[in-house]
Amino acid sequence: MLASFDGCADARLRELMEALTRHLHAFASEVGLTQSEWEGAIRILTATGHITDDRRQEFILWSDSLGLSMLVDALANPLPAGATESTVLGPFYVPGAPLREYGANLAEVPAGDPAWVHGRILGVDGEPVPGAELDVWQNGDDRLYAVQNPDGPEDHLRGRFVARDDGGYAFLAVRPVPYTIPDDGPVGEMLSAVGRHPWRPAHIHLIARAPGYRTLATHIFDSASEHLDSDAVFAVKPSLLREFVRREASDPATPAGVATAWFDAANDIVLMPSDEAGEPTDPGRTA
């Protein structure tokens, strides 16, 4: 089997295919894979393809729920001291979010408790990164992302922001809530069969981009959320926990348009210089 790849002119492709074949054969031999188990695996892969469409990516859910996404992320993103850590992109990212003004509201319909998210985008040298773009998306109190709700506004709870001259950014989000990854398909069947839950802790997704800096895909997690120690996709990192501090409507810092209690979440983002040889694919730039 390995010799069948000898004619491959692409050295990296040959390396990948040979290693994949070795490990697949070793797995089957180690566990004594039966014919019925092999047939079951083929049915699962077929079902995964059938359920995947432009609004749902079941293959990424497999990768996330088996910890592979986080391993690939770790291999691709060695960081200098002080740089913000990356984490999984997740299956609900959609390029082309609307460009919004500083401090704009992400929620196009009511979606939960207001949360003022703000900070600066900096380099590891501490200097601001003016003009950096921050791509944001999150779920609301219905536990859904916009891409999961075809009946809702397409741009609900997502947007892009440009950092000011001092690197500053701000937007009005909602305090995120825990939610389950889609568990009505093959991945959900696997989780149920092995006694795992499908819950993710409350978080907001961020992608930061700037010329001369490595694109960063990350989250901020609500430090008071449930499931921080058992995230279904293993994406929690202690450095990404943020406190959502409750404020009253009477607070002088209350954002414009907010007439209720709200939450304040401070979050600086520190980018590392780009490395042309190791720059990861940016989904927002290649779509």
KAKA-V186734 format. One record per residue. PHI is phi as a letter, one per 20 degrees, with the letter a starting at -180 (NA if undefined). NEAR is the number of other C-alpha atoms within 10 Angstrom. D_LAST is the distance of its C-alpha to the last C-alpha in Angstrom with 2 decimals. Layout:
{{PHI:NEAR:D_LAST} {PHI:NEAR:D_LAST}}
//
This chain:
{{NA:8:35.92} {f:12:34.86} {f:7:36.60} {f:9:34.42} {e:14:31.59} {f:11:33.94} {e:9:32.69} {f:12:29.04} {f:9:28.42} {e:8:25.44} {f:11:27.33} {f:10:24.57} {f:12:23.70} {f:17:27.45} {g:12:27.86} {f:11:25.22} {f:14:26.70} {f:18:30.24} {f:13:29.70} {g:13:27.92} {f:13:30.84} {g:13:33.45} {f:12:32.18} {f:12:31.78} {f:12:35.28} {f:12:36.68} {f:12:35.31} {f:12:36.86} {f:11:40.10} {f:9:40.29} {e:8:39.99} {m:10:41.80} {g:12:39.01} {e:11:40.69} {g:9:39.86} {f:9:39.30} {f:11:36.96} {f:12:34.94} {f:10:34.83} {f:12:33.77} {f:12:30.82} {f:12:29.75} {f:13:30.09} {f:17:27.94} {f:13:25.09} {f:12:25.49} {f:14:25.50} {f:18:22.34} {f:14:20.54} {f:11:22.19} {e:15:21.25} {e:14:17.51} {b:9:15.40} {f:8:12.44} {d:16:14.48} {b:15:15.98} {d:17:15.16} {f:24:18.70} {f:17:18.01} {f:19:16.53} {f:23:19.63} {g:18:21.81} {f:18:20.44} {f:22:20.85} {f:23:24.26} {e:16:25.65} {m:16:24.84} {f:16:22.73} {g:21:19.63} {f:21:22.01} {f:15:23.69} {f:13:20.61} {f:18:19.74} {f:15:23.35} {f:8:23.46} {e:13:20.43} {c:17:21.61} {f:12:25.27} {c:14:26.08} {f:12:28.83} {g:8:31.26} {n:14:30.15} {f:18:26.36} {f:22:24.55} {f:22:23.76} {e:25:20.37} {b:25:19.96} {f:24:17.72} {f:21:14.29} {n:18:15.53} {e:17:14.32} {d:20:13.87} {f:22:10.99} {c:16:8.82} {f:15:6.53} {n:14:8.49} {f:19:11.89} {f:15:14.78} {f:15:16.34} {d:15:19.80} {f:15:23.09} {g:17:24.84} {n:17:26.44} {f:18:24.75} {e:23:24.96} {f:23:21.93} {e:21:24.02} {e:13:24.13} {c:11:26.85} {g:11:29.30} {b:20:27.78} {p:17:30.21} {f:18:32.03} {g:24:30.65} {c:24:29.40} {e:24:29.21} {d:22:26.78} {b:19:27.36} {r:16:27.73} {c:23:26.88} {d:30:24.17} {c:23:26.19} {e:19:26.29} {f:18:28.48} {e:12:31.18} {n:11:31.33} {e:13:30.25} {f:21:27.92} {d:25:24.40} {f:18:24.42} {n:19:21.25} {f:23:19.15} {d:21:16.31} {d:22:16.61} {d:23:13.98} {c:24:16.21} {b:24:16.42} {b:27:19.53} {e:29:21.81} {d:23:24.94} {f:16:28.49} {e:12:27.64} {m:16:25.63} {d:18:22.51} {e:21:19.00} {g:22:17.91} {f:20:15.63} {e:15:18.88} {c:13:20.97} {f:10:20.31} {e:8:23.52} {e:13:22.60} {f:13:20.82} {f:15:17.05} {d:18:16.76} {f:24:19.67} {l:25:19.83} {b:28:16.57} {r:24:16.03} {d:23:15.37} {c:23:18.53} {d:23:19.74} {f:24:22.60} {f:18:25.95} {g:13:28.11} {e:14:29.58} {n:20:26.25} {f:21:26.98} {b:25:24.68} {a:23:25.62} {b:22:24.46} {e:24:26.30} {d:28:24.92} {c:25:26.99} {f:25:28.61} {f:26:26.48} {c:22:28.32} {f:21:28.22} {b:19:26.57} {e:15:26.35} {f:20:23.38} {g:17:23.39} {c:17:26.65} {d:9:27.42} {c:15:25.94} {g:22:26.57} {f:24:25.63} {f:20:27.97} {f:12:30.66} {f:15:30.44} {g:16:30.77} {f:13:33.73} {f:9:35.37} {e:8:35.38} {m:8:36.39} {d:13:33.30} {e:16:31.96} {e:20:28.38} {e:19:28.48} {d:23:26.25} {f:23:27.85} {f:24:26.89} {a:25:24.00} {c:21:21.33} {e:21:17.87} {b:24:16.91} {c:21:14.40} {d:23:16.18} {c:23:14.92} {a:20:17.37} {g:12:18.18} {n:13:20.60} {c:19:19.74} {f:20:17.91} {f:23:14.96} {d:25:16.56} {d:24:15.44} {b:23:18.68} {c:27:20.83} {d:22:24.10} {d:26:26.57} {f:22:29.54} {f:16:32.49} {e:13:34.65} {f:17:32.42} {f:15:33.57} {m:17:32.02} {f:22:31.22} {e:13:33.24} {b:16:31.80} {g:19:28.07} {f:23:26.92} {d:22:24.02} {m:20:26.11} {e:26:23.84} {f:24:26.65} {c:15:27.82} {g:10:30.93} {f:11:29.53} {e:19:26.89} {f:18:29.58} {c:18:30.25} {e:16:33.21} {e:20:32.69} {e:12:36.00} {f:14:37.60} {c:16:38.84} {e:14:41.01} {f:14:40.43} {f:10:43.37} {f:10:41.69} {g:8:41.56} {e:11:37.96} {g:18:36.80} {f:19:33.56} {g:10:33.96} {n:8:33.92} {e:14:34.78} {d:12:38.20} {c:12:38.27} {g:15:38.20} {b:23:34.91} {c:20:33.47} {d:21:32.76} {c:19:30.23} {e:14:30.26} {b:18:27.43} {e:15:27.12} {c:24:24.12} {d:22:24.99} {e:28:22.51} {e:22:23.44} {g:17:23.22} {f:15:20.43} {c:11:21.38} {g:10:19.68} {f:6:20.89} {d:10:19.66} {f:14:16.50} {f:16:14.20} {f:9:10.52} {d:15:8.78} {f:14:6.04} {f:15:5.90} {e:9:5.85} {d:7:3.82} {f:8:0.00}}
//
